[in-house]
Amino acid sequence: MNRTVVSFFTCWLAALLSPPPGAHADEFRTPSISAMRVEWRAALDELRQEIGSRPAVAANFTFAGQRRVPASDPRATPALVQLNAVTTPLFPGIAQSPVPVLLPFDAADYLDARRGGASDSLPVARYQADFRAVDVFDAGASGYDAVFSLEPGAGDGMPQRIFAKPVEVQITGSILVYDLADRLGGKGEPVKTLAAQFPDLRRFIREGYVRYAFTRFGIPYVVSIQCLDSAPRPKRLACREAYPVAERFLKALRVAGGQPSRPRSDTASGIAERPIAQSADFSYRPSGDIVAGSGGRRQSGHADFTVYSQIRFPLEKAPAFAHSQSFARRKAGATVDAYPWQDNFCEARSFEVGQCASGYGHQGQDIRPGACPADSKDGCDPRQQVVVAVRDSIVIRSAQQQAATLQVNTRTEHVRFRYMHMNPSVMDADGLLNGRRLGEGEKIGVVSNYLDHPNGTSRHLHFDVQVFTRDGWLWVNPYTTLVSAYERLIRGRGREIGPEPGPAAAVAHALPDDVVHRIDTQEGGGN
């Protein structure tokens, strides 16, 4: 590599990791988000074509709307209003989506059966390419998300698979796309069998999911299945087993609803609000400053000064401490129950993280609650320290899964927050399952130590953030978002202190780079 190329790369990397122009080192930024424009006329044309094969059904739809009303007025698109009325009982709130909702649901077939009095007697899978009733459907002001499942052995013509559980397929369509500096973005390969239906479709494996990304009606959609690029096993879905399931899902996609809304504008990054008053004791090391030597393949961390969402801190009470649970400093007297905080987003793991220089990392941040004060009078129990919802949100989590994901879908945000290490059986008993609505600050559990089994890790909360991009949901560094949230919790601005040099020693449960990806929704697994 010649000097010119090296110089260019060095300057590019420095610019990427530095705060934006005009920002001080301790200033945080809000995210940059692009707003898409929906081609509703194309969506209506596709709907007309999909139902046109059944003249009796097509007669129920009116495609000529009133011309002297705004495009966002439902009277301008009566066919969509009529379609939403049909699909709302199965997909509640579908009309709230500002983008055309594509689902593996044949509305014409469903209506035809209903006219004949058969729709109530047949399972909904009959109209959904054998996918069972939707596990999660969430439509909001930025788009929609849905999760469907295909049971083992279901689906005419599907190849046999070894994986013994239902395969969960997620789809997202969003009017908002987060602008990330993404060195891996936009890659993938075409799928010849789907090229006619999806001309720009690309398939790729990224961050533990096989993903199919395409554009329709001016909107990015991504279909994804969590899998491992490995040999199939009864408890481990191989990506090659996931391909035919995803492609069956894609072939069945049809317009199922949605409604035009007022056009959106792009959102530029700006300075994030923070408390003015200084905290007496809270301090933190800079974003990207991970414990020395702890990075994947010995690489450094990922500096990210973005506050991706104004959240409530995920632990109910202060103090709390953000530190590595897998790498300990050798200094005498060092403790994880102390300030300053330290980032560990890119700490060594075998989980793919596109924003980390090594391509692998931790995907999130470890947080420990403070110990109960010696003179505590409020019944503090060190084993019952409360975890709360960071925002008004909907839960994405199937029974027995170790990860609980909370999703926010508003006019200005499409973002997810994942919690780990609470006991799955307790979460099941508490009803922390698909579709549950939560209010900001609502208790959702307690800090625990579950990883594959009780007492599988130290007692802490793993917390991470995902945002929607043209490559689907990607992990971003939550560290600055958490610093900002903690400052609001304690009503004081923290003090950033310089990085600490020195080697790191991995404790017993740290994962080396070459460890095989954990089975079944571990910290890198998703939901």
Secondary structure, DSSP 8 states (H G I E B T S, - for coil): --HHHHHHHHHHHHHHHS--TT--TT--B---EEE----HHHHHHHHHHHHTT-HHHHTT------TTS-TTSGGG-HHHHHHHHHHTTTSTTGGG-SS-EEES--HHHHHHHHHTT-TTTS-GGGGTTT--S-SEEEEETTEEEEEEEE-TT-STT----S--S-EEEEEEEESEEE----TTTT--B--GGGTTT-TT-EEEEETTEEEEEEEETTEEEEEEEE-BSS--BTTB-BHHHHHHHHHHHHHT-EEEE---------B---B----SSEEEEEEE--TT---TT-BGGG-------B--S----SBSSS-EEE--SSEE--STT--SSSSSB---TTBS-SEE-TTSTTSEE-SSEEEEE----TT--S---TT--EEE-SSSEEEE--TT-S-EEEEEE-SS-EEEEEEESS-HHHHHHTT--TT-EE-TT-EEEE-B--SSSTTSS-SBEEEEEEEEETTEEEEE--HHHHHHHHHHHHTSEEEE--------EE-TT---TTS---SSS-TTT--
